[in-house]
Amino acid sequence: MARRVKCSVAVVFGVVIVVAVGILARDIYAQVATVKAKGKALQTVEIVESDVANLTEVTVFTVPESRRLIITDILVGNENPGAALFNRIFRNGSDTTIFIAVPPESTFSHSFATGIEFLSGDTVSVRNGDNVGTIDFALYGYLTK
């Protein structure tokens, strides 16, 4: 009988640990560029812009001279109780993505099949086009010639 109780306690403890890890890790992502380089990848790029205010566009990166930037993956976080429907990524002030909708208290992630290309001198901007609260953006990719 004592052996059965010990096994049951071990099983319950294991289930509790798995559930706790799942809850704590639900918004943690390991991210690397997922698209094979167009040309030789010179440097991986991670652009993180947290707490972008309502109805605000923020320039987050300017592509260096003689380089191209390929954005391969994006994460958009919405910690607000309302859906954020009008988030975008811009190239030189013009949209490069359609509206990115993020459910309440959730994260949207997407890996592009070919990546979004920015040329030398282009600016990369993110826009929180809603009024539900601040939004977090993470863009991943690489620089190439």
N, C-alpha and C positions, 0 to 999 in steps of 0.2 A: 504494500500500500504506500509506503514512504517513497518508493522508487517511482510510482505513478505520479505522485504529487510533484516530485522534483522534475519529472519530464514535462508535466503540464505547466509548471511555473516557467520552465525554460522555453517552452513553445510560446506562451503568452508574452514573456519578456522579449523574445525574438520578433514577434509580430508588432509589439509596441515600438521597438527600435526601428523596424522597417517603415512603419507609418510615420514616425517622427522624422526620420531622414527624408521621406517623401515630402512631408509638409515643409520642412525647412529648406529643401533644395528645389522647390517648384519654380523659383524665379532665378536660379543660378544656371548659367550657360557657359560651356566651354566653347569658344568660337575661334575658328581659324578661317583664312580665306579658302573658299570651296571651289573656285573656278581655276582651271589651269591657266597659267600666265599666257597672255598675248605678247609674245616676245619674251625677253628674259626678266623675270621678277627681280628687282633690285633690293626692295625693302618692303616688308609687310607694314600695313598702316592700320592703326586702331584710332578712331575718332570718337570720343565720348563727350556729349554735351548734355549735362543734367539740368533739370529745372528750367526748361525753356518756357518763358512766361506766355500767358494767353495772347493770341493774335500777334505773335512775334516771330520774325525771321532772324536767324543768327548765322553769320558766316563762320564756318568751323574749320575751313582749310583752304589754302591756295596752293595749287599744283606748282611745284618748283620748275624753274626753267629747264628745258630739254628733257622733261619727264612727262609721263602720262599716269594718271591715277585710274585704277579699275576698282570700283566698289563692288564687292562680291556678295556681301551679306549686310543685312540691317536688323536692328532690334529697336522697337519703339515701346517704351514703358509708360503705362498710365496707372498711377496709384490713386486716381480720383474715383469717387463713387458714381460718376456718370461716364458714358461712352465718349471717347475722343474720336471724332469722325473725319477731321479735315487736316491731317498731318501730311507733310510732303517733304521731298528732297528737291533742291533747286541747283541748277548749273547756271552761274552768271545771272541769277535773278529769274530765270525761266524754269518752269517745272520739268523735272525728269521722271517723276513718278506720278501715278494717279493718286487720289486721296487714299491715305492709309488709315483705316479705321481700327481702333483698339478698344476692346470691351472694357467695362469698368474694372479697376483693380486687376489688370492683366498685362500681358506683354505680347506684342506681335513680332514674329521673326520671319525673315524670308531670305533665301539664298537664290541669287540670280543665275540663270543658266549660262549667260555669257558675260555678265557684269555690266555696270554702268560706267562708261568711259568719260573721263575728263581730260582735256588737253592741257599742255603747258600754259600756265597763267590763269586757267579757269578757277573760279571760286566755287566751293561746295557750301551750300547753306541748308539748314533745316528750318522747318516752319511748324509751329504749333498754331493751327488755324482755328482752334476752338476756344471756348471760354469756360471750360470745365475745371481748369487748374493747370499746373505745370506738367510738362511732358519730358521724358528722358529719351535721348537718341544715342545709339551706338552704331557706327558704320565701320565695316571691316573690308580690307582689300589689300592692294599692293601698288607700288610704284614701279614703272618700267620705262624703257626708253622709247 
